[in-house]
């Protein structure tokens, strides 16, 4: 990818009173935030004009496990059924409508399929500010997964309309690119 690419990762909290991790990935340079409200999320997205937004939350509701959830479970990745976390699901669905180009991702799949640990993130990103909590770190993983999706290094599992985007095994996240200006 020769053009500058910006993705956003969101580790969404169920309630707007709880912290949500937000990361802007700008060709490998990452800035992280902790936000709370939908308005903060939407405002930051409008500020950076991402090519793709990745949210760690189900974007579709189901009374039990979706096919995508079952596929993750078969891979040894633990997930909750959407009806168990319905408040989170409905918030994510509302944001998807407002934000547009959104995919559902799962940080646990990123780590497992790429055989990586949290400490490995610094190999793939340059932090412009240090993550202060697990939510911000998970948001970075979401943004990295979105960048991988734009490079064709992911696959979508599950039925149409309820897919989760995960890294393809054997791929690697993109490395930071050197540039003069950052949009974050």
N, C-alpha and C positions, 0 to 999 in steps of 0.2 A: 504494500500500500504506500504510494508515494505522496498522497495528499495528507494533510494534517487531519487526524481523526480524534474526535472527542466522544467519550462515552460517559455515562453516569451509572453509578451503582447505588442501590438503595436497600439497606437492611431495615425493612419497615417494621415499626412497632404497631401493635393492634390499636392502641389508644394514642390520641394526640397529646396526652399528658406524659407519655413515656418517651425516652430517647430513641430517635431513629438515626441510624448511621447513613451518611451521604458522602459519596466520593466522586470526584471528577477526575477521570483518566484522560490526559491530554498527551497522546503519543508517548505514554510511559511516565509522564510527570503527573503526580497525584496530589491533590489537595483534598483533605477530609474535613467534614463538618459533623456536628451533632445538631439535629433539628428536631422539631416537635410537631409542627402543624402542617397540614396539607398546603396551606398558603406558602409556607417557607420552602417546601419541596418544589412546588410549581414555580415560585419566583426564582429559585436557583437554576432550575432547568431552563427557564426563559433567558436567564443571564448567559448561559454557556452554550446554548443551541447544540445539544448533543446529537450525534448521528444515531445513537441507539441508547435506550435506557433499560437497565436490567434490575428487576426487583426480586428480592428474596422473600416472596410471599405467593401463595396460590392466587392466580388471576381468574380462576373459575371455581364455582361452588359445586360441591357434590355431597351426598349424604354419607358417603364412605370414601374409601380410597379410589382415586382415579387410576386409569391405566398407567399414567406416568408415575404416579406414586408407587404402584405395584412394581414397576420396572426398577425404580430406585431401591426398593426393598429387596428385590432379587439380586441386586448388586451389593447388598450388605449395607445399604445406606438407610439410616433410620429417619422416617418422616412421620408427620402427624396427618391424619385425614382432614380435609377442609372443614367438615362439620364440627370438628373438635376445636378449630381455631376460626370460627365463623366471623368474629369481629375483625380479625386481621384480613380475612378474605374479602369482606365487603369494602373495607377501606382500600385495599389494593385494586379492587375492581373499579371503584370510583376514580382513583388516581389514573388508572389506565385510560379511562375515557377522556380525562382532561389532558393527559400528557401525550397520547398518540403512540409513537413508535416504541412500544414496551414489550419486553420479553420476560418470562418467568425463569429464574435461575435458582440454583441451590448450592451455596458454598461448600457443603459437605461433599457433594459430587465432585466439585473442582479439586479439593484436596485428595480425595480417594482415587479418582481416575487418573490424576496426574502424579500421584504418589508424592505429594508435597505436604509441607507443614507450614504453619503460620510464619515461622522464621524465614522461610524461603522467599517470601514476597519481595524482600529487598533486592533479590536478584533480577526482578522483573519490573520494578517501579523505582522511581526517584521520588521520595516523599518530600513535598514542599512544606508540610507541617506534619508533626508526628501524631499518629493515631493515639487517642486518649482512652479508647475503650473498645470492647469486642465488637460493638455495633459498627464503629468506623472501619475496623479491620474487615468485617464481613462485607461492608459496602465496597471496599477496594476489590475484594474477590468478585463481587457482582460486576463491577466495572471492567475488570480484566476479562471475565467471561463474555461480556458484551463485545469487547475488542476482539476476542478470539472468534466470536460469531461473525463479525465483519470480515475477518480473514478466512472464513470457511473452515475453521478448526473445531467446529461444534456439530452436534446433532440434536434434533428435536425428538424427544421421546413422548409417547402417549398418543392419544387420539387427537384428531384435528380439533382445534378450538380449546384444548386444555393441555397443550404441550409445555414441557419443561426443557429448556436448552441447557445441555451439558457439554463439557469438553470431550472431544474424541480422545480415546486412550492413545498414548504415543505422541500426542502433540505437545507443544509448549506455548506458554503465553508469549505475546510479543515483547520485545526488549525496548527500552526507552530510546527515543530518537533525539539527537541533539538539535536544538533550535534556538533562535534568538528570543522569541516572544511566546508567552503562554497566555491562553485565554482565561485561565482561572485566577 
